[in-house]
Amino acid sequence: MRLITFNETRVGAVVDDRVYDLTARAGVASVKRFLAEGNPLPDSALAGDADFGLDQVMLRLPIPDPTRIYCIGVNYTNRNAEYADGSDAPKYPSVFVRNPLSFSPHGQAVYVPPESGQLDYEGEIVLVIGKGGRRISQTDAMDHVAGLTIMNEGTIRDWVRHGKFNVTPGKNWDRSGGLGPWIETDLSGLDVTDMTVETRVNGEVRQSDTTASMAFPFARIVEYLSTFGTLETGDLIATGTPTGAGARFDPPIWLKAGDVVEVTVEGVGTLKNPVENEPF
């Protein structure tokens, strides 16, 4: 099932670009509550004609109010070499956090702020936690994942480097990244250890790799994060980006107004965001 939040507060299921209004049909109040309750739906919820076309609704972030958005850095094995700093491969995941206001939903603009021209793209697969827990084993980890969504983990590069360990400012500019369009909850046909993520800018492929290249696969990430803190329903975990971000070109290629960024994840879909200058 592809779950969306749309038109401010409504929850829907997308089937063949048609939207079934689960709020009207089944009283679903929020995606987070729906996941916490184990996805209970009466048979009538997806019966008959759909309520809207996907192009007739305004998408919001799939979960507008996640308690936590964890992000894993430098997780594709060839990215450590991309930094060219001579460091050894990491023994543990690199972790930072983002806030919901730093993302735009699918179809809406991501912003280049007036303070910097260094907006970069990072296509990522995102785990959506369904069943919370603490000290979750790798064996049980995917039982706690309700589904997958997609992120453009947009970054203001020069603001990442303002301080020695100051990644937070560059990763949290309002509407600097994209998230969505939905949560794919049916993972039965996917091999999560070898699935493709690809980023395109104006149709040009900039990033393409599979999760087989990850230093820390999904299960290890869930185990690590849940060791130091409890994971809760609706938490999001961005699992890292492949090589090919704009900062790695010589000279760097930054996003600019008029560009379009698309991130496609195998078995999930495509997140698409235009780029605009931030109004102020």
Secondary structure, DSSP 4 states (H G I P E B T S, - for coil): -EEEEETTTEEEEEETTEEEEHHHHH----HHHHHHTT----GGGG-SS-SEEGGGS-B--SSSS-S-EEEEES-BHHHHHHT-S-PPPPSS-EEEE--GGGEEETTSPEEE-TT-S-EE--EEEEEEE-S-BSS--TTTGGGGEEEEEEEE--EEHHHHTSSTT-HHHHT--TT-EEEEEEEE---TT--TTS-EEEEEETTEEEEEEEGGGBSS-HHHHHHHHHHHS-B-TT-EEE----S--GGGSSS-----TT-EEEEEETTTEEEEEEEEEPP-
